[in-house]
Amino acid sequence: MISASPTQTKRYTDLRSFLQRRFGCRVHKITLDAHFTCPNLDGSKAIGGCIFCHQGSGHSTLGALSVAEQLERGKTYLRRRHKAERFLAYFQRYTNTYAPVETLRHLYDEALAVEDVVGLVVGTRPDCVPDPVLDLLQRYARRTYVAVEYGLQSIHDRTLERVNRAHGAAEFVDAVHRTAGRGIHTCAHAMLGLPGETRADMLATAQAIAALPLDGIKIHLTYVLKHTVLGDMYLQGQYRPMEITEYVETVCDVLERLPPGMVIHRLTGDPPRDLLLAPQWALHKWQVLNAIDAELIRRESLQGRQWTREQTRNL
């Protein structure tokens, strides 16, 4: 029987265990809305955003609160709910490097000045990290924890065009290579169940991610929200979301193909209940996570089972 490392309770390298080892205490991310926009929303590259996107990444109710105010509110909640001791400032909504460097420095400094905030997590697009931005993040990484999350979603350009990403896989590969070696924890976002993709397409994305100098991955379910292009496609019978069994099996296939030490930041999504059209099982996050654990046990498998250095491509 294959088993996980004695320091882990999961058959994959989960984020909670990684942060516990890194900081020696319970650390939670606080999601922030710093009022950024996105180049495929503002018309500089495209308009309308990704077809699955409802007013950008995430569902914000933070309004006009400053970064510091959002962090203080988040700290109060997470201390009460999860007994969190330290916090990461997670710049999540929209594209959080899409601004002049001085604007970014001001926002990141504001976050790190808040008591018990021990690092930055910055969600962005791979076409929005010019070298001066990476230089700024590298300077922060010399003194604190810094993670950058790059939205890839799929390695296939035909899919990226279909979902209106307004960038290709080449920009992602370039951004990852330019970030490598700077002391920044790099994470890729991959979505399972995008329109037109087969399981073979999804596994090809996993194998491409496994071949790159990345530290982590977020695996997302493609869920359907109201008032989106994908929502219209679903209502017109042009898109079918994944069934839970199909999703769980594909996630386990992906995990088996990733390097054993790659940190798994996420294994499903958290759709806003009031906007979700389908699939309804996406609302039951713990049911999905437990099913993934059970499937890995059933297979007697774990992360990296089918990964070897020789199998990865030098992208």
C-alpha positions, -999 to +999 in steps of 0.1 A: +000+000+000+013+034-010+011+060+018+016+097+022+046+112+039+046+109+077+044+148+078+012+149+057-023+137+062-031+138+025-018+118-004-008+151-020+012+181-009-016+203+004-012+240+010-022+239+046+006+215+055+031+235+033+023+267+052+024+250+085+059+238+078+070+271+063+058+293+092+055+269+121+019+280+129-016+282+114-015+306+084-045+317+064-049+339+033-071+369+034-086+377+000-084+413-011-100+435-037-075+463-045-097+477-073-076+465-102-090+459-136-079+435-164-066+439-199-093+417-214-120+438-196-108+473-202-103+470-240-065+470-241-066+434-253-102+424-254-136+433-238-160+412-218-135+392-199-132+354-199-164+336-209-167+321-174-160+353-156-186+373-136-172+408-132-137+394-129-121+367-108-140+362-076-173+377-062-163+407-042-185+425-016-156+445-001-167+477-017-146+508-009-126+493+021-088+500+019-064+471+018-055+476+055-092+476+064-099+445+045-070+427+062-082+438+097-117+425+090-103+392+076-080+387+106-109+391+130-130+365+112-102+340+106-090+341+142-125+334+154-134+308+128-101+290+122-079+301+151-054+315+126-022+330+139-006+346+109-019+358+076-011+362+039-024+392+020-040+377-011-044+402-039-070+381-058-096+400-077-089+410-113-052+413-124-031+424-094+001+435-113-018+456-139-007+490-127+024+511-125+052+498-102+048+527-078+011+519-074+019+483-067+046+492-042+021+514-023-005+486-021+019+458-012+036+480+015+002+488+030-006+451+032+028+441+048+025+469+074-005+452+089+004+433+121+007+395+117+007+397+079+037+375+069+036+376+032+020+385-002+001+363-026-005+380-059-029+367-085-023+379-121-021+371-158+011+359-174+011+387-199+010+414-171+044+408-154+070+429-171+105+426-156+102+458-134+072+442-117+091+409-111+120+430-098+097+446-073+083+412-062+118+398-059+128+426-035+099+417-013+108+380-015+142+387-001+126+396+032+092+378+033+071+351+017+059+361-018+038+339-041+026+347-076-004+329-091-005+328-129-038+322-146-031+297-173-063+276-173-052+255-203-020+249-223-040+247-255-042+280-275-074+269-291-090+267-257-076+300-245-090+317-276-124+300-271-127+313-236-114+348-245-082+348-224-066+372-248-032+356-242-016+323-253+004+295-237+037+311-248+031+341-225+026+317-196+057+297-203+077+330-207+064+344-174+072+312-155+108+311-167+113+348-160+100+343-124+121+312-117+151+318-096+138+350-079+128+334-046+091+338-055+067+308-050+050+304-084+016+288-088-003+280-120-041+279-123-056+251-144-093+247-151-109+213-157-139+210-179-134+240-202-156+240-233-143+217-260-117+200-239-113+162-235-097+145-206-066+140-228-064+178-232-066+184-195-039+159-188-017+175-214-021+208-195-010+189-163+020+174-180+030+209-193+027+224-158+048+195-144+076+202-169+080+239-158+098+254-128+066+259-108+061+255-071+024+250-070-009+245-088-045+255-083-069+231-099-103+246-106-137+232-116-153+251-145-186+260-130-213+281-147-224+314-133-254+336-142-248+366-164-217+352-182-211+340-217-206+305-204-239+308-186-257+317-218-240+287-236-252+264-208-288+276-209-288+272-247-275+236-244-241+244-258-220+235-228-222+205-204-203+208-170-185+179-156-202+153-134-188+149-099-174+114-107-158+126-139-143+155-121-129+135-092-113+109-115-097+136-137-083+155-106-067+122-095-053+116-129-038+151-128-023+147-093-006+115-104+012+134-132+025+162-110+059+163-093+055+149-057+067+182-041+045+206-061+021+223-036-016+217-043-032+251-035-067+241-045-086+210-058-120+226-067-138+259-067-159+280-044-188+293-066-210+321-052-242+303-043-264+332-055-249+331-090-243+294-096-262+278-125-244+245-126-232+220-115-250+221-081-226+196-066-199+223-068-215+239-037-205+208-016-168+214-014-160+189+013-179+162-004-157+168-035-125+168-014-134+137+005-143+119-028-108+128-042-092+114-010-113+082-013-104+078-050-067+081-043-071+054-016-091+032-039-063+034-065-036+030-039-021+061-054-008+095-046+006+127-062+035+119-085+026+083-090+030+086-128+056+114-128+092+110-136+117+136-147+121+118-180+084+122-188+084+160-186+091+182-215+115+211-214+091+239-222 
